[in-house]
Every structure is written in structure tokens, then in C-alpha cells.
């Protein structure tokens, strides 16, 4: 399925954050980061 494409690339990554800091899944964070770069973001503030 297309929805699992991101997981197929990054599914083996270990999430090393503490349990307190896991409000959002690692998959969601990676998707937001990739989408930001594709849309032209160059800094954290964009």
C-alpha cells in the first residue's frame, strides 16, 4: 500500500526518544520533515 511507503524506508529506525517525549510517532515526525524539505523549507522556523 502507498500509505506504508514511508514505513518501508524508515521502519527499521529505532526511536531513541524517552517515553515522556513521544507525543507524536517517529513516522509522523519523519513525514513532516520530508514534506517540509520538499516544499522548500530551509530552516526550522519555516
C-alpha positions as CSV (number, residue, x, y, z in Angstrom):
1,X,0.0,0.0,0.0
2,X,1.1,3.5,-0.7
3,X,0.4,4.5,2.9
4,X,3.2,2.2,4.1
5,X,5.8,3.6,1.7
6,X,7.5,5.8,4.4
7,X,7.5,2.9,6.8
8,X,9.2,0.6,4.2
9,X,12.1,3.0,4.0
10,X,12.4,4.0,7.7
11,X,10.7,1.2,9.5
12,X,13.9,-0.2,10.8
13,X,14.9,3.0,12.6
14,X,15.0,2.8,16.4
15,X,13.2,5.6,18.2
16,X,15.6,6.6,20.9
17,X,13.5,9.2,22.5
18,X,12.3,8.7,26.1
19,X,8.7,7.6,26.6
20,X,7.9,11.1,28.0
21,X,8.8,12.8,24.7
22,X,6.7,10.5,22.4
23,X,3.6,12.7,21.8
24,X,3.9,12.0,18.1
25,X,5.1,8.9,16.3
26,X,8.5,8.8,14.7
27,X,6.8,8.2,11.3
28,X,4.8,11.4,11.7
29,X,7.9,13.4,12.5
30,X,9.8,12.0,9.6
31,X,6.9,12.7,7.2
32,X,6.6,16.3,8.4
33,X,10.4,16.8,8.0
34,X,10.4,15.3,4.5
35,X,7.4,17.3,3.4
36,X,9.0,20.5,4.7
37,X,12.1,20.0,2.7
38,X,10.1,19.1,-0.5
39,X,8.2,22.3,0.0
40,X,11.4,24.4,0.2
41,X,11.9,24.9,3.9
42,X,15.5,25.7,4.7
43,X,15.3,26.5,8.4
44,X,13.4,25.2,11.5
45,X,11.4,28.4,11.6
46,X,9.9,27.9,8.1
